[in-house]
Structures are given as C-alpha cells and as structure tokens.
Amino acid sequence: MNDAIAKRVESEFDTILALGAKKRLAFMFETVQKFKQVWILNDEHGCVMLTNEDDDCVPVWPEREYAQAWATGEWQHCTPKAIPTKDWLSRWTPGLEQDDLLIAVFPTEQDDGTILFPDEFDSQLRVVKQRL
C-alpha cells in the first residue's frame, strides 16, 4: 500500500472512531451486514467482558482493526475474533440472554458505545438484512 492510500485509510479509520455512539452504531450494522461477521476480543479465558454501571457487557466491533485498536493497556494481550452473523444469531444471542449479559456496541477509548440487550442487537441485525 502506498503512503497516500495508507494515510487515507488511517484518516477514514480515525474519522469513524471520532463519530458519536449513535453514528458508530449505524456504521456497525451497515458493516456487519456487508461482511457478515461481528468482531469480539478474546483472551485466554474466552470473550472479553466489560462492566458498564452494574451490567456485564460483551463489547463488539464492526471490523478487526477497531477491535484491535481498543485492545490497549490491560487488554493488549487480547486478540480479535470474527463471529459469523449466522452463528451470532443462532448461538450468541440465546447464550447472552441466558447469561444475562448485555452488548457494548462499538466502544472506543472515549466511550462505552451503545449498550443493547441481546434481543435488541439481534433485531437490528435482522432489520438490516430485511432492508437489502
């Protein structure tokens, strides 16, 4: 990749990260629909979890690069993992609901993203599919 393209890609990346939580939420669903996968972070114990107020959340991102960018400090040992959308809908939604976990959609270093119940996230994934 030449320097001009690399700078443009980096600029787009930074622009997306600088968006507010609602715009990042929209970007998340558009991107997940396009690539048919949700990105999480894993460590040696499994999926990374966050605590937002009193709720435990699973953070998710639209692309590997955003998940990797979040993995700093105490999370730097974590690795991004893609979950195919069909697996998310069939296994992750029921599992998260059963475990009373929420989803932190596209968190950044500046904010926790949009916090959704698993069924809300699932519904949004399905709405996007129906629009296409």
VOMARGU-865369 format. One record per residue: residue number from 1; x, y, z of N, C-alpha, C, CB in turn. Coordinates in steps of 0.02 Angstrom, whole numbers. Glycine has a CB too. Example, Ala and Ser with C-alpha at 12.3 -4.5 7.8 and 13.67 -1.06 7.14 Angstrom:
2
(atom 1,(660,-284,390),(615,-225,390),(660,-165,390),(565,-224,452));
(atom 2,(642,-112,354),(684,-53,357),(645,2,394),(704,-30,286));
***
This chain:
132
(atom 1,(43,-58,0),(0,0,0),(45,62,0),(-49,0,62));
(atom 2,(32,108,-46),(74,167,-47),(54,215,9),(70,203,-115));
(atom 3,(96,265,22),(86,310,78),(21,349,73),(144,359,83));
(atom 4,(2,371,14),(-60,410,6),(-121,368,24),(-66,435,-66));
(atom 5,(-122,306,1),(-178,262,17),(-178,246,92),(-174,196,-24));
(atom 6,(-121,232,120),(-116,217,191),(-141,276,233),(-43,200,210));
(atom 7,(-123,337,214),(-146,396,251),(-221,405,245),(-110,459,227));
(atom 8,(-249,391,185),(-321,397,176),(-358,345,219),(-340,389,101));
(atom 9,(-333,284,219),(-364,231,259),(-360,249,333),(-329,163,247));
(atom 10,(-303,273,356),(-295,293,426),(-342,351,442),(-223,314,440));
(atom 11,(-349,398,396),(-394,455,407),(-466,432,413),(-387,506,350));
(atom 12,(-488,386,370),(-556,359,373),(-567,322,439),(-570,312,314));
(atom 13,(-517,284,460),(-519,246,523),(-529,295,581),(-455,205,532));
(atom 14,(-488,347,584),(-493,397,637),(-560,434,635),(-436,447,632));
(atom 15,(-585,448,576),(-649,482,568),(-705,440,598),(-664,498,494));
(atom 16,(-705,375,582),(-756,330,609),(-751,326,685),(-750,259,578));
(atom 17,(-691,320,711),(-682,317,784),(-706,380,819),(-609,305,801));
(atom 18,(-702,437,784),(-721,501,814),(-797,513,812),(-686,558,778));
(atom 19,(-834,471,776),(-907,479,773),(-938,468,842),(-937,431,722));
(atom 20,(-996,496,852),(-1034,484,914),(-1059,412,915),(-1093,533,920));
(atom 21,(-1081,391,973),(-1102,321,983),(-1159,301,935),(-1125,310,1055));
(atom 22,(-1207,346,923),(-1263,328,879),(-1240,318,807),(-1317,382,882));
(atom 23,(-1195,360,784),(-1170,353,715),(-1125,291,709),(-1131,415,694));
(atom 24,(-1088,276,761),(-1047,215,760),(-1093,153,761),(-999,213,821));
(atom 25,(-1150,158,796),(-1198,104,797),(-1224,91,726),(-1257,121,845));
(atom 26,(-1242,143,690),(-1265,135,621),(-1210,105,577),(-1288,203,592));
(atom 27,(-1149,130,586),(-1092,103,548),(-1082,29,564),(-1027,143,564));
(atom 28,(-1091,11,626),(-1083,-58,647),(-1131,-104,608),(-1096,-65,723));
(atom 29,(-1195,-86,607),(-1244,-130,574),(-1234,-132,499),(-1314,-107,591));
(atom 30,(-1216,-76,469),(-1202,-75,397),(-1143,-120,381),(-1188,-3,373));
(atom 31,(-1090,-115,421),(-1029,-153,408),(-1040,-228,421),(-972,-127,451));
(atom 32,(-1075,-244,475),(-1089,-314,490),(-1129,-345,434),(-1126,-321,558));
(atom 33,(-1177,-308,408),(-1217,-334,352),(-1173,-347,291),(-1274,-286,335));
(atom 34,(-1128,-301,278),(-1085,-306,219),(-1037,-366,224),(-1045,-243,211));
(atom 35,(-1005,-375,282),(-954,-426,289),(-980,-490,324),(-897,-399,328));
(atom 36,(-1041,-488,350),(-1073,-547,380),(-1035,-575,440),(-1080,-601,329));
(atom 37,(-1007,-528,481),(-973,-550,542),(-972,-494,594),(-901,-573,525));
(atom 38,(-968,-515,656),(-962,-471,714),(-895,-487,745),(-1021,-482,766));
(atom 39,(-858,-435,766),(-792,-445,796),(-795,-437,871),(-742,-396,766));
(atom 40,(-763,-484,906),(-756,-481,979),(-681,-484,994),(-795,-539,1015));
(atom 41,(-665,-477,1058),(-596,-487,1080),(-595,-548,1126),(-568,-424,1117));
(atom 42,(-544,-589,1117),(-534,-649,1158),(-469,-644,1196),(-536,-713,1115));
(atom 43,(-468,-675,1255),(-406,-685,1291),(-403,-759,1309),(-400,-639,1355));
(atom 44,(-358,-777,1353),(-350,-848,1370),(-412,-878,1404),(-290,-857,1414));
(atom 45,(-456,-835,1430),(-517,-859,1464),(-578,-858,1419),(-530,-817,1525));
(atom 46,(-572,-831,1359),(-630,-827,1314),(-644,-755,1296),(-691,-858,1346));
(atom 47,(-707,-740,1286),(-729,-674,1264),(-718,-621,1318),(-803,-676,1244));
(atom 48,(-692,-564,1298),(-681,-508,1344),(-749,-480,1367),(-638,-453,1311));
(atom 49,(-752,-462,1431),(-813,-433,1459),(-797,-365,1489),(-844,-480,1513));
(atom 50,(-846,-320,1486),(-840,-254,1517),(-895,-248,1569),(-846,-197,1464));
(atom 51,(-884,-203,1616),(-937,-186,1663),(-957,-114,1650),(-915,-196,1737));
(atom 52,(-1022,-104,1635),(-1049,-38,1624),(-1101,-27,1678),(-1081,-31,1552));
(atom 53,(-1086,21,1723),(-1126,30,1783),(-1128,-37,1819),(-1199,55,1765));
(atom 54,(-1187,-68,1825),(-1191,-133,1860),(-1199,-192,1813),(-1248,-132,1909));
(atom 55,(-1195,-180,1748),(-1208,-233,1699),(-1144,-258,1667),(-1255,-208,1646));
(atom 56,(-1141,-323,1656),(-1085,-352,1619),(-1103,-351,1545),(-1070,-425,1643));
(atom 57,(-1055,-332,1504),(-1066,-324,1432),(-1012,-360,1393),(-1069,-250,1413));
(atom 58,(-1031,-383,1334),(-983,-409,1285),(-973,-353,1233),(-1009,-476,1251));
(atom 59,(-913,-327,1227),(-901,-275,1176),(-895,-306,1107),(-837,-235,1194));
(atom 60,(-923,-272,1057),(-920,-295,987),(-901,-237,942),(-988,-326,965));
(atom 61,(-869,-255,886),(-846,-205,838),(-863,-228,768),(-770,-193,844));
(atom 62,(-864,-180,720),(-881,-197,651),(-824,-229,611),(-905,-136,616));
(atom 63,(-762,-214,630),(-705,-239,593),(-647,-254,640),(-683,-188,539));
(atom 64,(-603,-297,618),(-545,-317,658),(-505,-257,683),(-500,-363,617));
(atom 65,(-493,-209,639),(-450,-152,657),(-477,-112,716),(-442,-107,597));
(atom 66,(-543,-105,720),(-572,-67,775),(-567,-105,841),(-646,-51,761));
(atom 67,(-576,-171,838),(-568,-212,898),(-495,-209,921),(-590,-285,884));
(atom 68,(-449,-215,874),(-378,-215,891),(-358,-147,920),(-336,-230,828));
(atom 69,(-385,-93,893),(-368,-26,918),(-391,-17,991),(-400,28,873));
(atom 70,(-445,-50,1009),(-471,-45,1078),(-429,-86,1127),(-544,-68,1080));
(atom 71,(-395,-136,1101),(-357,-182,1144),(-291,-151,1166),(-345,-248,1108));
(atom 72,(-295,-105,1213),(-235,-73,1239),(-234,-83,1315),(-233,3,1221));
(atom 73,(-179,-63,1346),(-174,-68,1419),(-185,-139,1443),(-224,-21,1452));
(atom 74,(-232,-148,1489),(-244,-214,1518),(-273,-263,1466),(-292,-208,1576));
(atom 75,(-295,-239,1409),(-324,-281,1357),(-276,-296,1300),(-387,-248,1330));
(atom 76,(-214,-272,1304),(-168,-278,1247),(-151,-350,1228),(-105,-242,1263));
(atom 77,(-161,-396,1273),(-147,-467,1258),(-205,-501,1221),(-133,-504,1323));
(atom 78,(-261,-466,1213),(-320,-494,1181),(-313,-494,1105),(-382,-455,1201));
(atom 79,(-347,-541,1073),(-345,-546,1001),(-416,-542,973),(-311,-612,979));
(atom 80,(-424,-506,917),(-490,-502,885),(-511,-569,856),(-489,-449,830));
(atom 81,(-575,-582,860),(-603,-644,833),(-668,-628,796),(-615,-698,889));
(atom 82,(-675,-652,735),(-736,-641,696),(-786,-695,712),(-721,-640,620));
(atom 83,(-848,-674,723),(-904,-721,733),(-950,-712,673),(-942,-707,802));
(atom 84,(-960,-763,632),(-1006,-757,576),(-1076,-737,601),(-1010,-823,535));
(atom 85,(-1109,-695,563),(-1175,-670,584),(-1223,-728,599),(-1205,-625,530));
(atom 86,(-1223,-779,556),(-1270,-835,568),(-1257,-869,635),(-1264,-887,511));
(atom 87,(-1192,-874,654),(-1176,-903,720),(-1197,-856,776),(-1100,-917,724));
(atom 88,(-1188,-791,765),(-1208,-742,816),(-1282,-749,829),(-1191,-670,794));
(atom 89,(-1322,-751,776),(-1395,-754,783),(-1418,-819,814),(-1428,-744,715));
(atom 90,(-1386,-874,795),(-1410,-939,819),(-1382,-960,887),(-1392,-992,769));
(atom 91,(-1321,-937,903),(-1290,-959,966),(-1277,-904,1016),(-1227,-994,951));
(atom 92,(-1250,-848,992),(-1229,-796,1038),(-1289,-760,1070),(-1185,-745,1003));
(atom 93,(-1339,-742,1030),(-1397,-708,1059),(-1428,-749,1115),(-1449,-692,1005));
(atom 94,(-1446,-813,1102),(-1476,-852,1157),(-1428,-860,1217),(-1496,-921,1131));
(atom 95,(-1364,-869,1203),(-1316,-878,1258),(-1309,-816,1301),(-1250,-898,1230));
(atom 96,(-1306,-758,1268),(-1300,-695,1306),(-1363,-682,1347),(-1287,-636,1258));
(atom 97,(-1421,-697,1317),(-1484,-688,1354),(-1486,-734,1415),(-1544,-702,1308));
(atom 98,(-1466,-796,1405),(-1466,-845,1460),(-1420,-823,1517),(-1446,-914,1434));
(atom 99,(-1363,-793,1499),(-1314,-771,1549),(-1326,-700,1575),(-1245,-775,1520));
(atom 100,(-1381,-669,1554),(-1399,-601,1574),(-1344,-551,1558),(-1414,-599,1648));
(atom 101,(-1315,-556,1498),(-1263,-510,1477),(-1292,-460,1426),(-1204,-548,1447));
(atom 102,(-1263,-401,1425),(-1281,-351,1375),(-1225,-346,1324),(-1293,-282,1409));
(atom 103,(-1236,-305,1272),(-1187,-296,1219),(-1167,-222,1218),(-1215,-319,1150));
(atom 104,(-1102,-210,1220),(-1075,-142,1211),(-1055,-137,1138),(-1012,-128,1260));
(atom 105,(-1095,-100,1099),(-1085,-96,1027),(-1034,-42,1011),(-1151,-83,991));
(atom 106,(-978,-63,982),(-925,-20,955),(-899,30,1007),(-950,17,895));
(atom 107,(-875,5,1064),(-844,50,1113),(-778,78,1086),(-833,15,1180));
(atom 108,(-759,136,1111),(-695,166,1094),(-660,182,1160),(-704,231,1049));
(atom 109,(-600,208,1155),(-566,228,1217),(-603,286,1251),(-494,249,1201));
(atom 110,(-642,324,1213),(-677,382,1241),(-745,365,1272),(-687,433,1188));
(atom 111,(-780,313,1246),(-845,295,1275),(-860,221,1266),(-900,336,1242));
(atom 112,(-910,199,1303),(-928,127,1304),(-970,105,1245),(-964,112,1368));
(atom 113,(-985,150,1199),(-1027,132,1143),(-1100,132,1163),(-1008,64,1115));
(atom 114,(-1141,99,1124),(-1213,93,1138),(-1224,26,1171),(-1255,100,1073));
(atom 115,(-1258,27,1228),(-1271,-35,1266),(-1340,-60,1245),(-1268,-22,1343));
(atom 116,(-1342,-122,1220),(-1404,-153,1197),(-1414,-221,1231),(-1404,-161,1120));
(atom 117,(-1477,-239,1239),(-1494,-307,1259),(-1481,-352,1198),(-1569,-313,1284));
(atom 118,(-1464,-416,1209),(-1451,-461,1153),(-1508,-464,1102),(-1438,-530,1180));
(atom 119,(-1571,-463,1125),(-1626,-466,1078),(-1631,-402,1037),(-1692,-479,1115));
(atom 120,(-1612,-344,1065),(-1612,-282,1027),(-1558,-284,972),(-1600,-221,1075));
(atom 121,(-1500,-308,990),(-1445,-314,942),(-1466,-363,886),(-1380,-339,976));
(atom 122,(-1494,-419,905),(-1518,-469,858),(-1570,-439,810),(-1549,-529,896));
(atom 123,(-1617,-402,839),(-1669,-370,797),(-1640,-322,747),(-1720,-334,841));
(atom 124,(-1591,-283,769),(-1558,-235,723),(-1521,-272,667),(-1510,-190,761));
(atom 125,(-1489,-327,683),(-1455,-366,631),(-1506,-391,580),(-1417,-425,662));
(atom 126,(-1563,-413,604),(-1615,-440,560),(-1649,-385,519),(-1667,-479,600));
(atom 127,(-1658,-326,548),(-1689,-270,512),(-1645,-250,453),(-1699,-209,559));
(atom 128,(-1581,-246,465),(-1534,-228,411),(-1539,-279,356),(-1462,-222,438));
(atom 129,(-1542,-343,374),(-1547,-395,323),(-1610,-387,281),(-1546,-464,356));
(atom 130,(-1665,-369,313),(-1728,-363,277),(-1729,-303,230),(-1786,-357,326));
(atom 131,(-1690,-251,246),(-1688,-191,204),(-1653,-204,137),(-1653,-135,240));
(atom 132,(-1609,-252,135),(-1570,-263,74),(-1607,-305,23),(-1505,-297,90));
***
